[in-house]
Amino acid sequence: MDPSRIPAEFPAPSFRGAQERALADIRDAFAAGNRVVLVRAPTGSGKSLLARAIMGAAETAGEAAPSEATGAYYTTPQVSQIDDVEADDLLDDLAVIRGKSNYDCVLPGEHDTPVNRAPCARQQGFDCSIRHRCPYFSDRAIASGNRFAAMTLAYFMRTAGSEVFRKRDAVVIDEAHGLAEWAEMYATIDISPERVPVWDDVGVPDVAADAGPEEDAVDRTARFVEALRDVAIRAKDELVGRPELDREEVARRDRLQELIGELGWFLEDYRDPQSPTSWVVDQPGGEGSAMEIKPLDPARYLRHTVWDRGNRFALLSATILSKEAFCRGVGLDPADVALVDVEHTFPLANRPLYDVTQGSMTYEHRDETTPKIARLIVRLMAEHPDEKGLIHAHSYDIAERITERLGEFGVAARVRRHDRSNRDAELEAWKASPDPEVFVSVKMEEALDLKGDLCRWQVVCKAPYRNTNDSRVARRLADGQWAWYHRTALRTVIQACGRVVRAPDDRGATYLADDSLLDLFERAAADTPDWFRDQVDAMTTPSLPAFDPEAALAGVDASPSSGAGAGRRKSRRAGGSAGTPGGRSSRDGSGRGRDGDATGDGGDDPVRTRSEQDAERRENHPLSDVWGDG
């Protein structure tokens, strides 16, 4: 790697913000001999352009000996980041490769078949006459031979040890702050009927209750895993021996192969007395039920899947909050790692935080606080009648509660939401809508570019602490890792705040609705970047309009229903009340409807969200039998 080339490899015609200074600092950090450079760059710094400049410093085939690694990888946990890279003309020299399931077979009669279920996967010795035209193998060949290859972190990790994607001179990981957590997720083994094709052929013990006198739950799990792996190997061998398989059998074979590898990895690591990885097992249902085998701090897993894949590494993120803690979590020696801080150049006035806290959103207080937050959202809709808003609900339970309340308040005609199955479709519909819709979302704090009028305001409904029922979280807290607990929550808040301000001339307001967020800022003060601390210190409490559903709908072609959902969508929450006590009209702030059955203009029912209205239009469209249900 030649660090001196980094500034000249910057792909844009000019620098903006602190990019030129950042590239100089990155160059100097690599030139000083550091193998890994952490680049802490605030949202909107143009991290993908910085990444491309770093990749340009990698050795080329003409400069290196035949045995030396050349070229560079770009990888990120977020699929949307890969989509952005592929669409960016400034990054058109990065060859993107995706997993087989993202490509369709081009053989006659197979055009609706993903490549991982195509005849080449179903039939032994299948000789594809048009493999050179296969979109997957074509993209793979291009990416493997290209100077720069781009892929998701999942694909990158799965190709560890591949003869196609070998070690390269430089590896850039974008959005790297969650690398340890992503590795833990990838290395988690799901033992369940859905994920174990031979589930009915094994007896699943209660690993905690059935452990021997010298065993714990992990020891008993290891004995069970040995038996399960043997059964899986026999089932896989039987399938592999057949001359031809159907699609379901291919899926079964492939999952068995994955499972055998996962179980083998666990057994190898469990038996290694030098392994730094600790394992925990969750099996809340006891005997015969599903279990999850989870690693803690899987540094060894990362060594094989990431750190052995390159000579030099650049890890980019806005929220690598503590260099030392990050290095511990991913198995790096801090002495070999440099940290480069990139200045935040967006005006503080363009990225305000507002204290609109309504109470605690911990589970025991949620029934009391959620209606208050829903009422707050109605007031914010009136404050921003012509601007799109994003609600970070944190969980599907909170999203449902908020959406129900907004329906009861009569403002659902401006609201869109998603579930687990239509997340991407509803997000794209919201972004494409010309109306000032309010999107109730779950887990959209990261990798979402809402520049300009795509979104001007957002609400953080809950401090995003990790679930303490997760055995890994519980284990860490039992070990006193409270700083980690607060740091991970702060990281998510900072990521969320960056969704709506994407450039120096962009603007977007973030409203904080949970009391626990203020407590979090105090507890995690030592790990807070200076530029975000400036936002926290400048936080104010705004003056908002009164609760008025009609004002909340002023920017859309609808009006609040008289009845606002009474009898249509009664709350299932404690007490069944649609608003504050007293049964007053929605006009006086309670959200309880008046008599009547008015609907919005154009016949839309304001009790139903935009998502529900769109679904009904698709169902009733004269071409619905051709289009399907969307």
C-alpha positions in Angstrom: 0.0 0.0 0.0 1.3 3.5 -0.9 -0.4 5.9 1.5 1.0 8.9 -0.4 -1.5 8.2 -3.2 -4.6 8.6 -1.0 -5.3 12.3 -1.5 -4.9 12.0 -5.3 -7.2 9.0 -5.5 -10.1 11.1 -4.2 -12.8 10.5 -6.9 -14.8 13.8 -6.7 -13.7 16.8 -8.7 -13.3 18.9 -5.5 -13.3 18.5 -1.8 -16.0 19.7 0.6 -16.1 20.2 4.3 -13.2 18.5 6.1 -12.4 15.9 3.4 -9.1 17.2 2.3 -7.8 17.4 5.9 -9.2 14.0 6.7 -7.4 12.3 3.8 -4.1 13.9 4.8 -4.6 12.6 8.3 -5.5 9.1 7.0 -2.5 9.1 4.8 -0.2 10.1 7.7 -1.7 7.4 9.9 -1.0 4.6 7.4 2.4 6.1 6.6 3.3 5.8 10.3 3.0 2.1 10.1 -0.5 1.4 11.5 -2.1 -1.6 10.0 -5.6 -0.4 11.0 -6.9 3.1 10.8 -10.3 4.0 12.4 -11.9 7.0 10.7 -14.5 8.6 12.9 -16.4 10.7 10.4 -19.7 12.4 11.2 -22.8 11.7 9.1 -22.6 13.5 5.8 -18.8 13.6 5.6 -18.8 11.6 2.3 -17.4 8.4 3.8 -17.8 6.4 0.6 -15.6 8.9 -1.2 -13.0 8.7 1.5 -13.2 5.0 1.3 -12.5 5.0 -2.5 -9.5 7.3 -2.0 -8.0 4.8 0.6 -8.7 1.9 -1.7 -6.7 3.7 -4.5 -3.6 3.4 -2.4 -3.6 -0.4 -2.6 -0.9 -2.1 -4.7 -1.8 -2.9 -8.3 -0.9 -6.1 -10.2 1.8 -4.2 -12.0 3.5 -3.0 -8.8 3.4 -6.2 -6.8 5.2 -9.6 -7.0 3.0 -12.5 -8.1 2.7 -13.8 -4.6 1.7 -10.4 -3.1 -1.9 -9.3 -2.4 -3.2 -6.5 -4.6 -6.3 -4.4 -5.0 -8.9 -3.6 -2.4 -12.3 -4.6 -0.9 -15.1 -2.3 0.1 -17.6 -3.9 2.5 -20.4 -2.8 4.8 -23.0 -4.5 6.9 -25.8 -2.5 5.2 -27.3 -3.6 1.9 -28.5 -0.1 1.3 -24.9 1.2 1.4 -24.0 -1.3 -1.4 -27.0 0.0 -3.4 -25.8 3.6 -2.9 -22.3 2.6 -4.1 -23.6 0.9 -7.1 -25.7 4.0 -8.0 -22.9 6.5 -7.5 -21.2 7.6 -10.7 -18.1 8.7 -8.7 -17.7 5.0 -7.6 -18.2 3.3 -10.9 -14.9 1.6 -10.8 -16.1 -0.5 -7.8 -17.4 -3.9 -9.0 -20.4 -4.9 -6.9 -21.1 -8.6 -6.2 -24.1 -9.9 -4.2 -25.2 -13.4 -3.0 -26.6 -15.9 -5.4 -30.2 -15.4 -4.2 -30.1 -11.9 -5.6 -29.7 -13.1 -9.2 -32.2 -14.9 -11.5 -31.2 -17.8 -13.7 -31.2 -17.0 -17.5 -31.9 -20.5 -18.8 -35.2 -21.0 -20.7 -38.0 -21.8 -18.3 -35.9 -20.8 -15.2 -36.3 -17.0 -15.3 -38.1 -16.9 -12.0 -35.5 -19.2 -10.4 -32.8 -17.6 -8.2 -29.3 -18.8 -9.1 -28.9 -20.7 -5.8 -31.9 -22.9 -6.9 -31.0 -23.1 -10.6 -30.3 -26.4 -12.5 -26.6 -26.0 -11.8 -27.5 -26.3 -8.1 -30.0 -29.0 -8.5 -28.3 -31.5 -10.9 -25.0 -33.3 -10.4 -22.6 -32.6 -13.2 -24.9 -30.0 -14.8 -23.0 -28.3 -17.6 -24.5 -24.9 -18.2 -24.1 -23.9 -21.8 -24.6 -20.2 -21.1 -22.8 -19.9 -17.7 -20.8 -17.0 -19.2 -24.1 -15.1 -19.4 -25.2 -16.0 -15.9 -25.6 -12.7 -14.0 -24.2 -14.1 -10.8 -21.1 -15.8 -12.2 -20.5 -12.9 -14.5 -20.6 -10.3 -11.7 -18.4 -12.6 -9.6 -15.8 -13.0 -12.3 -15.8 -9.2 -12.8 -15.5 -8.5 -9.1 -12.8 -11.1 -8.5 -10.7 -9.7 -11.3 -11.4 -6.0 -10.7 -9.0 -3.8 -8.8 -11.8 -2.9 -6.4 -14.6 -5.2 -5.3 -17.6 -4.2 -3.2 -19.9 -6.5 -1.3 -21.9 -6.8 1.9 -20.1 -7.8 5.1 -22.2 -11.0 5.2 -21.0 -12.0 1.7 -17.4 -10.9 2.6 -17.4 -13.1 5.7 -19.0 -16.1 3.8 -16.2 -16.0 1.2 -13.4 -16.3 3.8 -11.0 -19.0 2.5 -12.4 -18.7 -1.0 -10.1 -19.2 -4.0 -12.1 -16.6 -5.9 -12.0 -13.7 -3.3 -8.5 -14.0 -1.9 -6.6 -11.7 0.4 -6.2 -8.2 -0.9 -3.8 -5.3 0.0 -6.5 -3.1 1.5 -9.9 -3.6 3.0 -12.3 -0.7 3.8 -15.2 -1.4 6.1 -17.9 1.3 6.1 -20.4 1.7 9.0 -17.9 -0.4 11.0 -19.1 0.6 14.5 -21.2 -2.5 14.9 -18.6 -4.9 13.7 -18.4 -6.9 16.9 -22.2 -7.2 17.1 -22.5 -8.2 13.5 -19.9 -10.9 14.0 -21.8 -12.2 17.0 -25.0 -12.3 14.9 -23.4 -14.1 12.0 -21.7 -16.6 14.4 -24.9 -17.3 16.3 -26.3 -20.8 15.7 -30.1 -21.1 15.5 -31.2 -24.6 16.5 -34.9 -24.5 15.6 -37.4 -26.4 13.5 -37.2 -23.7 10.8 -33.4 -23.8 10.6 -32.6 -27.5 11.3 -33.9 -29.7 8.4 -33.4 -32.9 10.6 -35.3 -31.5 13.6 -37.7 -34.4 13.7 -34.7 -36.9 13.7 -33.1 -35.7 16.9 -34.2 -35.3 20.5 -33.5 -31.9 21.8 -32.6 -32.0 25.5 -33.2 -29.3 28.1 -29.5 -28.3 28.1 -29.6 -26.6 31.4 -31.6 -29.2 33.3 -29.9 -32.2 31.6 -26.3 -31.1 32.3 -24.2 -33.6 34.2 -22.7 -33.0 37.6 -19.5 -31.6 36.1 -21.2 -29.8 33.2 -22.9 -26.5 32.6 -25.5 -25.7 29.8 -22.8 -25.0 27.3 -21.1 -28.4 28.0 -24.4 -30.2 27.5 -25.0 -28.3 24.4 -21.7 -29.4 22.9 -22.6 -33.0 23.5 -26.0 -32.5 21.8 -24.3 -30.6 18.9 -22.0 -33.5 18.2 -25.0 -35.8 17.8 -26.9 -33.3 15.7 -23.9 -32.8 13.4 -23.6 -36.5 12.8 -27.3 -36.7 11.8 -27.0 -33.7 9.6 -23.9 -35.1 7.8 -25.8 -38.4 7.0 -28.8 -36.5 5.7 -26.6 -34.2 3.6 -24.6 -37.1 2.1 -27.8 -38.8 1.1 -28.9 -35.8 -0.8 -25.5 -35.2 -2.4 -25.6 -38.7 -3.7 -28.7 -38.2 -5.8 -28.3 -37.3 -9.5 -30.9 -34.6 -9.4 -32.8 -32.6 -6.7 -35.8 -30.4 -6.8 -35.8 -26.8 -5.5 -36.9 -27.8 -2.0 -34.2 -30.5 -1.8 -31.6 -28.1 -2.9 -32.6 -25.7 -0.2 -32.5 -28.6 2.3 -29.0 -29.7 1.1 -27.6 -26.1 1.3 -29.0 -25.5 4.7 -27.6 -28.8 6.0 -24.2 -27.8 4.6 -24.4 -24.5 6.4 -25.6 -26.1 9.6 -22.7 -28.6 9.5 -20.2 -25.8 9.1 -21.8 -23.8 11.9 -21.9 -26.7 14.3 -18.3 -27.6 13.4 -17.1 -24.1 14.1 -18.8 -24.1 17.5 -17.3 -27.4 18.5 -13.8 -26.4 17.3 -13.9 -23.2 19.3 -15.5 -24.8 22.4 -12.7 -27.4 22.5 -9.9 -24.8 22.1 -8.6 -23.9 25.5 -6.9 -20.8 24.0 -10.0 -19.4 22.4 -11.0 -16.0 23.7 -14.6 -16.6 22.8 -17.2 -17.3 25.5 -20.5 -19.0 24.6 -23.9 -18.7 26.0 -27.1 -20.7 25.3 -30.7 -19.5 25.3 -33.4 -22.2 25.5 -36.4 -20.6 27.2 -38.8 -23.4 26.2 -36.7 -26.3 27.7 -36.8 -29.8 26.4 -37.8 -30.2 22.7 -37.7 -26.5 22.1 -35.5 -24.2 20.0 -32.2 -22.8 21.2 -29.7 -20.2 20.2 -25.9 -20.8 20.7 -24.3 -17.3 20.9 -20.7 -16.2 21.1 -19.4 -13.3 23.2 -16.6 -11.2 21.8 -16.0 -13.4 18.8 -12.5 -12.2 18.1 -11.4 -15.5 16.7 -14.3 -15.5 14.3 -13.3 -12.1 13.0 -9.7 -13.1 12.6 -10.6 -15.7 10.1 -13.4 -13.9 8.3 -12.0 -10.3 8.3 -8.5 -9.7 9.7 -6.8 -12.4 7.6 -8.4 -11.0 4.4 -6.2 -7.9 4.0 -2.8 -6.3 4.7 -4.2 -2.9 5.8 -7.7 -1.9 7.0 -9.6 1.3 7.2 -12.8 1.2 9.4 -15.2 4.1 8.8 -18.0 5.2 11.0 -19.5 8.3 12.8 -19.9 6.3 16.0 -16.7 4.4 17.0 -17.0 6.1 20.4 -14.1 4.5 22.2 -11.0 3.3 20.4 -9.9 1.0 23.2 -13.3 -0.6 23.7 -13.8 -1.1 20.0 -10.5 -2.7 19.6 -11.2 -5.1 22.5 -14.5 -6.1 21.0 -13.1 -7.0 17.6 -9.8 -8.5 18.6 -7.4 -5.7 17.6 -4.3 -4.5 19.5 -4.9 -0.7 20.1 -1.1 -0.2 19.7 -1.5 -1.2 16.0 -4.5 1.0 15.4 -4.7 4.8 14.8 -7.8 6.9 15.2 -8.5 9.8 12.8 -11.2 12.2 13.8 -13.0 14.1 11.0 -14.4 17.5 11.9 -18.1 18.1 11.7 -18.7 21.0 9.3 -22.5 21.1 9.4 -23.9 24.3 11.2 -25.2 23.5 14.7 -28.3 25.5 13.9 -29.2 23.1 11.1 -29.2 20.0 13.3 -31.0 20.9 16.5 -32.1 18.5 19.2 -35.3 19.3 21.1 -36.3 18.1 24.6 -39.9 17.1 24.3 -39.7 14.3 26.8 -43.0 12.9 27.9 -42.0 10.3 30.5 -40.2 7.0 30.7 -40.6 4.4 27.9 -39.4 1.4 29.9 -41.9 -1.4 29.7 -43.5 -0.8 33.1 -44.3 2.8 32.2 -45.1 2.3 28.5 -48.9 2.2 28.9 -48.8 5.6 30.6 -46.2 7.3 28.3 -47.1 6.0 24.8 -50.4 8.0 24.6 -48.5 11.2 25.6 -46.0 10.6 22.8 -48.8 10.0 20.3 -50.4 13.3 21.3 -47.0 14.9 21.0 -46.7 13.6 17.4 -50.0 15.2 16.6 -48.7 18.5 17.8 -45.5 18.0 15.8 -47.5 17.3 12.7 -49.2 20.6 13.2 -45.7 22.2 13.7 -44.6 20.7 10.4 -47.8 20.6 8.3 -46.0 20.5 5.0 -42.9 18.4 5.9 -42.3 14.7 6.1 -41.5 13.2 9.5 -39.9 10.0 10.7 -40.9 8.3 14.0 -38.2 6.0 15.4 -40.5 3.6 17.4 -37.6 1.3 18.5 -39.9 -1.8 18.5 -42.9 -3.2 16.7 -44.8 -3.1 19.9 -44.3 0.6 20.3 -45.0 1.2 16.6 -48.3 -0.5 16.9 -49.3 1.4 20.0 -48.4 4.7 18.5 -50.2 3.9 15.2 -53.3 2.9 17.0 -53.4 6.1 19.1 -52.8 8.2 16.0 -55.7 6.5 14.3 -57.9 7.2 17.4 -56.9 10.8 17.2 -58.1 10.9 13.6 -54.7 11.7 11.9 -54.0 8.3 10.3 -54.5 9.8 6.8 -51.0 11.3 7.2 -49.4 8.2 8.7 -47.5 5.4 7.1 -46.0 2.3 8.8 -44.5 -1.0 8.0 -44.3 -4.5 9.4 -41.5 -7.1 9.1 -42.6 -8.3 5.6 -43.0 -4.9 3.8 -40.3 -2.8 5.4 -38.5 -1.8 2.2 -41.6 -1.4 0.1 -43.2 1.0 2.6 -40.0 2.9 3.1 -39.7 3.5 -0.7 -43.4 4.4 -0.9 -42.9 7.0 1.9 -39.9 8.5 0.2 -41.6 8.7 -3.1 -44.8 10.3 -1.8 -45.3 13.9 -2.6 -47.3 14.4 0.6 -45.9 15.2 4.0 -46.5 11.7 5.3 -45.2 10.7 8.8 -43.5 7.3 8.8 -43.7 5.1 11.9 -40.5 3.0 11.6 -38.6 0.3 13.5 -34.8 -0.1 13.3 -34.2 2.6 10.7 -31.6 4.6 12.7 -28.8 3.6 10.4 -27.9 3.6 6.7 -30.9 5.8 5.7 -30.2 8.9 3.6 -33.1 11.3 4.0 -31.6 14.4 2.4 -33.5 17.5 1.7 -37.3 17.3 1.7 -37.3 13.5 2.1 -37.5 14.3 5.8 -37.3 17.4 7.9 -38.1 16.2 11.4 -38.0 13.0 13.4 -38.9 11.7 16.8 -36.8 9.3 18.9 -39.5 7.5 21.0 -37.2 5.4 23.3 -33.7 5.3 24.5 -32.4 2.3 22.4 -30.9 0.2 25.1 -30.1 -3.4 24.2 -32.6 -6.0 25.5 -31.5 -7.3 28.9 -33.3 -10.6 28.2 -30.7 -11.4 25.6 -28.2 -13.7 27.3 -25.2 -11.9 25.9 -26.4 -8.6 27.3 -27.2 -10.1 30.6 -23.8 -11.8 30.8 -22.0 -8.5 30.0 -24.0 -6.6 32.6 -23.4 -9.3 35.2 -19.7 -8.7 34.4 -20.2 -5.0 35.1 -19.9 -3.8 31.5 -22.3 -0.9 32.0 -20.2 1.5 30.0 -20.6 -0.8 27.0 -24.4 -0.8 27.6 -24.7 2.9 27.6 -22.2 3.3 24.7 -24.2 1.1 22.4 -27.4 3.0 23.1 -25.7 6.3 22.6 -24.2 5.1 19.3 -27.7 4.3 18.0 -29.1 7.7 19.0 -26.2 9.5 17.2 -26.8 7.4 14.1 -30.6 8.2 14.3 -29.8 12.0 14.6 -27.8 11.8 11.4 -30.7 10.5 9.2 -32.2 13.9 8.4 -29.2 16.2 8.0 -27.0 15.1 5.1 -25.2 18.1 3.9 -23.9 21.5 5.2 -27.0 23.3 3.7 -29.4 20.6 4.8 -31.6 21.0 7.9 -33.6 18.7 10.1 -35.0 18.7 13.7 -34.7 15.7 16.1 -37.2 15.6 18.9 -36.4 13.4 22.0 -39.5 12.0 23.6 -38.2 9.5 26.3 -36.9 10.8 29.6 -34.2 8.1 29.6 -32.5 9.7 26.7 -31.5 12.6 28.9 -30.1 10.2 31.5 -28.2 8.4 28.7 -26.4 11.6 27.7 -25.2 12.0 31.2 -24.1 8.4 31.7 -22.3 8.2 28.4 -20.8 11.7 28.5 -17.2 10.3 28.5 -17.8 8.6 25.2 -19.7 11.4 23.4 -18.0 13.0 20.4 -17.4 16.7 20.8 -19.6 17.6 17.9 -22.5 15.7 19.3 -21.9 17.0 22.8 -22.4 20.5 21.2 -25.8 19.4 20.0 -26.8 18.1 23.4 -25.6 21.2 25.1 -27.5 23.4 22.7 -30.8 21.4 23.2 -33.9 23.5 24.0 -37.5 22.8 24.7 -39.6 24.2 21.8 -43.0 25.9 21.9 -45.4 23.7 20.0 -48.9 24.2 18.7 -51.8 22.9 20.8 -53.2 19.4 20.2 -55.4 19.8 17.1 -55.9 16.9 14.7 -57.3 19.2 12.0 -54.1 21.3 12.1 -52.1 18.1 12.0 -53.8 17.3 8.6 -53.5 20.7 7.1 -50.9 19.6 4.6 -52.8 16.6 3.2 -56.1 16.2 1.4 -58.0 14.8 4.5 -59.7 15.9 7.6 -60.0 14.2 11.0 -62.8 11.8 11.3 -65.6 12.5 13.7 -65.3 9.4 15.9 -61.6 9.2 15.2 -61.7 5.5 15.3 -64.2 4.9 18.0 -65.7 1.5 17.3 -63.3 0.9 14.4 -60.0 0.3 16.1 -60.5 0.4 19.8 -57.2 0.4 21.8 -56.2 -3.0 23.2 -54.1 -1.3 25.8 -54.8 -1.0 29.5 -58.1 0.8 30.2 -59.1 0.9 26.5 -59.1 4.7 26.6 -58.2 6.5 23.4 -56.8 9.5 25.2 -56.6 11.3 28.5 -59.2 10.7 31.2 -62.4 12.6 31.0 -63.9 11.6 27.7 -63.6 15.1 26.1 -63.7 15.7 22.4 -60.6 15.4 20.2 -60.8 19.2 19.9 -60.2 19.6 23.6 -57.2 17.4 23.6 -58.3 14.0 24.7 -58.5 12.2 21.5 -62.0 10.7 22.3 -64.1 11.1 19.2 -67.3 13.0 18.8 -70.5 11.4 17.3 -70.6 11.2 13.5 -68.8 9.4 10.7 -67.1 12.0 8.6 -64.2 10.9 6.3 -61.4 12.7 4.6 -61.8 14.3 1.2 -61.7 11.9 -1.7 -63.2 9.1 0.4 -60.1 8.0 2.4 -60.9 6.9 5.9 -58.5 8.8 8.3 -58.7 5.9 10.7 -56.6 3.9 8.3 -53.0 4.6 7.6 -51.6 5.4 4.2 -50.2 1.9 4.1 -53.7 0.4 4.6 -55.2 2.7 2.0 -52.6 1.8 -0.5 -53.1 -1.9 0.1 -56.8 -1.6 -0.4 -56.3 0.3 -3.7 -54.0 -2.4 -5.0 -56.5 -5.1 -4.0 -59.5 -3.3 -5.7 -57.6 -2.2 -8.8 -59.0 -3.8 -12.0 -55.5 -5.3 -12.7 -55.0 -6.7 -9.2 -55.3 -10.2 -10.5 -52.4 -9.5 -12.9 -50.3 -7.5 -10.4 -51.0 -9.6 -7.3 -51.1 -8.0 -3.9 -48.0 -5.8 -4.5 
